[in-house]
């Protein structure tokens, strides 16, 4: 399972969008870092395509008015 982006609102931190991506192995209960996104984003759409790639599109950056009109593909 791929997890990508989101907001970092950890204690003592300003809320900011993330560009990180990780693979989750549910049988082991572990996360493994994978290549990060080119653009930090949260609130984006994610879709598994029929060719096995994952499309990540839209969302927002670090400011609520920073609406993104870009997309990225993961294999």
C-alpha positions as a printed NumPy array, in Angstrom:
array([[  0.   ,   0.   ,   0.   ],
       [  1.337,   3.45 ,  -0.946],
       [  0.937,   6.396,   1.406],
       [  1.951,   9.79 ,   0.043],
       [  1.808,  13.386,   1.2  ],
       [ -0.511,  14.791,   3.833],
       [  0.059,  17.376,   6.535],
       [  2.732,  17.411,   9.236],
       [  1.159,  18.861,  12.357],
       [  3.47 ,  17.2  ,  14.843],
       [  3.9  ,  18.859,  18.214],
       [  6.005,  21.998,  18.034],
       [  5.779,  22.171,  14.255],
       [  3.928,  24.497,  11.939],
       [  1.387,  22.67 ,   9.809],
       [  2.954,  21.997,   6.422],
       [  2.315,  19.747,   3.428],
       [  4.551,  16.708,   2.952],
       [  6.284,  15.406,  -0.173],
       [  7.217,  12.073,   1.412],
       [  5.944,   8.685,   0.266],
       [  6.113,   5.295,   1.978],
       [  5.087,   1.727,   1.243],
       [  3.118,  -0.044,   3.989],
       [  3.368,  -3.819,   4.435],
       [  0.201,  -4.832,   6.347],
       [  1.473,  -8.346,   7.099],
       [  4.603,  -6.992,   8.801],
       [  3.018,  -3.767,  10.048],
       [  5.956,  -1.754,   8.731],
       [  6.503,   1.336,   6.563],
       [  9.403,   1.663,   4.112],
       [ 10.398,   4.994,   2.58 ],
       [ 10.17 ,   5.244,  -1.207],
       [ 10.849,   8.074,  -3.637],
       [  9.188,  11.28 ,  -2.496],
       [  6.846,  13.37 ,  -4.601],
       [  8.162,  16.301,  -6.615],
       [  5.633,  18.607,  -4.921],
       [  4.499,  18.622,  -1.28 ],
       [  0.712,  18.146,  -1.206],
       [ -2.226,  17.217,   1.02 ],
       [ -5.89 ,  16.616,   0.301],
       [ -4.979,  15.163,  -3.079],
       [ -6.716,  12.474,  -5.124],
       [ -5.085,   9.056,  -5.558],
       [ -6.099,   6.416,  -8.091],
       [ -4.707,   2.988,  -8.96 ],
       [ -4.595,   2.755, -12.751],
       [ -5.195,  -0.43 , -14.74 ],
       [ -1.483,  -0.586, -15.676],
       [ -0.52 ,  -0.82 , -11.967],
       [  0.728,   2.765, -11.698],
       [ -0.675,   5.164,  -9.097],
       [ -1.871,   8.626, -10.138],
       [ -1.632,  11.391,  -7.518],
       [ -3.313,  14.649,  -8.536],
       [ -4.311,  18.04 ,  -7.167],
       [ -4.52 ,  18.877,  -3.501],
       [ -3.028,  21.856,  -1.756],
       [  0.44 ,  22.95 ,  -0.765],
       [  1.497,  24.743,   2.401],
       [ -1.118,  27.493,   2.191],
       [ -4.837,  26.789,   2.008],
       [ -5.048,  29.04 ,  -1.045],
       [ -2.184,  27.118,  -2.717],
       [ -4.349,  24.794,  -4.872],
       [ -2.202,  22.511,  -7.021],
       [ -2.933,  21.843, -10.685],
       [ -0.301,  19.125, -11.086],
       [ -0.125,  15.33 , -11.072],
       [  2.475,  12.623, -10.471],
       [  2.746,   8.919, -11.368],
       [  4.194,   6.134,  -9.198],
       [  5.113,   2.665, -10.403]])
